[in-house]
Amino acid sequence: ILWTSYNTAKERNLLFENVIGLLHADSVENGDLAKIYATANLLGRADLIKKSSFQFQANLTASNVWIAHYLADTNEDLELKEAVEEYLLENGSKTIGNSTWREEVNRKIDFRKNKLRSLLK
């Protein structure tokens, strides 16, 4: 049990260091924003959650806005949720109103359904 506790503490420290490092980087890849935010919430550190939420709000794009919406809803982050809703109102033509975006979303859904079907066979 002691070894497991040590490994868990070590993993949490590594996650913490990674989040801190990414939050202080000059730029963060859009794909990393969700990882940073989710990790901060996993660690339960209010300071990291606030910083990562702010960074996510400042870097919303058509490709990450829906995951941001999901994370904001899941974590009851009202500020992020408000930023997402504002982004969607201002940029509807880049997401819901864009046929290429809708086709990509449908393709991803179909891919996941097919992957699930192959696992069930």
Sequence and secondary structure as in RCSB ss.txt:
>XXXX:A:sequence
ILWTSYNTAKERNLLFENVIGLLHADSVENGDLAKIYATANLLGRADLIKKSSFQFQANLTASNVWIAHYLADTN
EDLELKEAVEEYLLENGSKTIGNSTWREEVNRKIDFRKNKLRSLLK
>XXXX:A:secstr
 HHHHHHHHHHHHHHHHHHHHHHTSS   HHHHHHHHHHHHHHT HHHHHHHHHHHHHT  TTTHHHHHHHHHHT
T HHHHHHHHHHHHH GGGTTT HHHHHHHHHHHHHHHHHHHHHH 
